[in-house]
Amino acid sequence: MKIRTLKVINKMGVHARPAGAIVDITSRAQSDVFLIYGGTRANAKSILNVMMLAITPGSEVQFEINGSDEDDTFQKLEKLFNDRFNEEHYDP
């Protein structure tokens, strides 16, 4: 099991489109994937669970990934976050 932290650096936080992009990656994973934010742990394969977290710009989130494709899944999530979900850069 791996627990890794990523920072939300896009301008709008994790709204519907970024949540969908996260779920696109996690739902293809063989591993179990959970997203932890603000003390809440949510199934990252569920768009409703991801959106309910209401993750704001500049926040740090943790991904708990457990399974055979942990590294590959995290690399894809890391790229998605680093690419700012293909949105503008958040600059506090």
C-alpha positions as CSV (number, residue, x, y, z in Angstrom):
1,M,0.0,0.0,0.0
2,K,1.2,3.5,-0.9
3,I,0.0,6.8,0.5
4,R,1.1,9.8,-1.5
5,T,0.3,13.5,-1.3
6,L,-0.5,15.8,-4.3
7,K,-1.2,19.5,-4.3
8,V,-4.2,21.0,-6.2
9,I,-2.6,23.7,-8.3
10,N,-5.4,24.6,-10.7
11,K,-7.5,27.7,-10.3
12,M,-10.9,26.2,-9.6
13,G,-10.0,23.2,-7.3
14,V,-11.6,19.8,-7.9
15,H,-14.9,20.6,-9.4
16,A,-16.9,18.3,-11.8
17,R,-14.4,18.0,-14.7
18,P,-11.3,17.4,-12.6
19,A,-13.3,14.9,-10.4
20,G,-14.2,13.1,-13.6
21,A,-10.6,13.0,-14.7
22,I,-9.5,11.5,-11.4
23,V,-12.3,8.9,-11.6
24,D,-11.3,8.1,-15.2
25,I,-7.8,7.1,-13.9
26,T,-8.8,5.4,-10.7
27,S,-11.7,3.4,-12.2
28,R,-9.3,1.7,-14.7
29,A,-6.9,0.7,-11.9
30,Q,-6.8,-2.8,-10.5
31,S,-5.8,-1.3,-7.2
32,D,-8.2,0.1,-4.5
33,V,-7.8,3.9,-4.5
34,F,-9.0,6.2,-1.8
35,L,-8.7,10.0,-1.6
36,I,-8.1,11.6,1.8
37,Y,-8.9,15.3,2.3
38,G,-9.9,17.3,5.4
39,G,-10.0,14.2,7.5
40,T,-12.4,12.4,5.2
41,R,-11.5,9.2,3.3
42,A,-13.5,8.6,0.1
43,N,-13.5,6.0,-2.7
44,A,-11.6,7.7,-5.6
45,K,-13.5,5.5,-8.1
46,S,-16.8,7.3,-7.3
47,I,-17.3,10.7,-8.9
48,L,-19.9,11.6,-6.2
49,N,-17.5,10.7,-3.4
50,V,-14.7,12.8,-5.0
51,M,-16.9,15.8,-5.6
52,M,-18.4,15.6,-2.1
53,L,-14.9,16.4,-0.7
54,A,-15.1,19.9,-2.2
55,I,-11.3,20.2,-2.6
56,T,-10.2,23.8,-2.9
57,P,-7.3,25.3,-4.9
58,G,-4.0,25.1,-3.1
59,S,-5.0,22.1,-1.0
60,E,-3.0,19.0,-0.4
61,V,-4.7,15.7,-0.8
62,Q,-3.6,12.1,-0.2
63,F,-4.1,9.1,-2.3
64,E,-4.1,5.7,-0.6
65,I,-3.5,3.1,-3.3
66,N,-3.4,-0.6,-2.6
67,G,-2.9,-3.2,-5.3
68,S,-0.8,-4.5,-8.2
69,D,-0.7,-1.3,-10.2
70,E,0.0,1.2,-7.4
71,D,2.9,2.9,-9.0
72,D,1.4,3.2,-12.4
73,T,-1.9,4.6,-11.0
74,F,-0.1,7.2,-8.9
75,Q,2.1,8.3,-11.8
76,K,-1.1,9.0,-13.9
77,L,-2.7,10.9,-11.0
78,E,0.5,12.9,-10.4
79,K,0.7,13.9,-14.1
80,L,-3.0,14.9,-14.0
81,F,-2.4,17.1,-11.0
82,N,0.9,18.5,-12.3
83,D,-0.9,19.4,-15.6
84,R,-3.4,21.3,-13.5
85,F,-6.2,19.2,-15.0
86,N,-5.4,21.1,-18.2
87,E,-6.6,24.3,-16.6
88,E,-5.0,27.6,-15.6
89,H,-2.3,27.6,-12.8
90,Y,-3.4,28.5,-9.3
91,D,-1.3,31.3,-7.9
92,P,-2.2,32.3,-4.3
